[in-house]
Amino acid sequence: MLTVKGKYDGMMITLDKPPAIHECDVIVTFLDTPASKKPIDDGSLEFLFRDYKDDGIREPIVDFGKAVGNEQW
């Protein structure tokens, strides 16, 4: 058995990545949660910090530029 994610638009099912199987019987399961409400992990910083709330206490990271001597930061 193989699981493949995809989307259903009301008429057609589009798979995110087609499997390497040419012909077989399938079972389709429709999830209760609409796909548009699920965050998609695309590896971006936006996804990583999607639930971050700024507390106003922490200071932003400061870029000190390139080291000129033996500094290591």
C-alpha positions as CSV (number, residue, x, y, z in Angstrom):
1,M,0.0,0.0,0.0
2,L,1.3,3.5,-0.9
3,T,0.1,6.9,0.4
4,V,0.2,9.9,-1.9
5,K,-0.9,13.5,-1.0
6,G,-2.8,15.6,-3.4
7,K,-5.7,18.1,-3.8
8,Y,-9.3,17.7,-4.9
9,D,-11.0,20.7,-6.5
10,G,-14.5,19.3,-6.7
11,M,-14.0,17.5,-10.1
12,M,-10.4,16.4,-10.3
13,I,-7.7,14.9,-8.0
14,T,-4.2,16.3,-8.5
15,L,-1.4,14.4,-6.9
16,D,1.6,16.3,-5.4
17,K,4.0,13.7,-6.7
18,P,2.8,10.9,-9.1
19,P,3.9,7.5,-7.9
20,A,6.1,5.2,-9.9
21,I,3.2,2.7,-10.4
22,H,1.6,2.5,-13.8
23,E,-1.6,0.7,-13.2
24,C,-3.4,-0.5,-10.0
25,D,-6.6,-0.3,-8.0
26,V,-6.9,2.7,-5.7
27,I,-8.8,3.7,-2.6
28,V,-9.4,7.5,-2.2
29,T,-9.9,9.0,1.3
30,F,-11.1,12.5,1.7
31,L,-9.9,14.3,4.8
32,D,-12.2,16.4,7.0
33,T,-9.9,19.4,7.1
34,P,-9.8,21.5,3.9
35,A,-6.4,21.6,2.3
36,S,-6.3,25.5,2.3
37,K,-6.3,25.7,6.1
38,K,-3.3,23.4,6.5
39,P,0.1,25.0,6.5
40,I,2.4,23.5,4.0
41,D,6.0,22.9,5.0
42,D,7.9,24.5,2.1
43,G,11.1,24.9,4.0
44,S,10.8,28.7,4.2
45,L,11.4,30.9,7.1
46,E,7.8,32.1,6.8
47,F,6.6,28.5,7.6
48,L,9.2,28.1,10.4
49,F,8.1,31.2,12.2
50,R,4.4,31.0,11.3
51,D,3.3,30.9,15.0
52,Y,5.9,33.4,16.3
53,K,4.5,36.3,18.3
54,D,6.8,39.2,19.1
55,D,6.8,39.9,22.8
56,G,8.5,43.3,22.5
57,I,11.3,42.3,25.0
58,R,13.9,40.7,22.8
59,E,16.2,42.9,20.7
60,P,16.7,42.1,17.0
61,I,19.9,40.3,16.0
62,V,22.6,42.9,15.0
63,D,24.9,42.2,12.1
64,F,28.4,43.2,13.1
65,G,29.8,42.6,9.6
66,K,33.0,40.7,8.8
67,A,35.6,40.1,11.5
68,V,38.8,42.2,11.1
69,G,41.0,40.4,13.5
70,N,40.6,37.2,15.6
71,E,37.0,38.0,16.4
72,Q,34.6,35.0,16.0
73,W,31.0,35.7,15.9
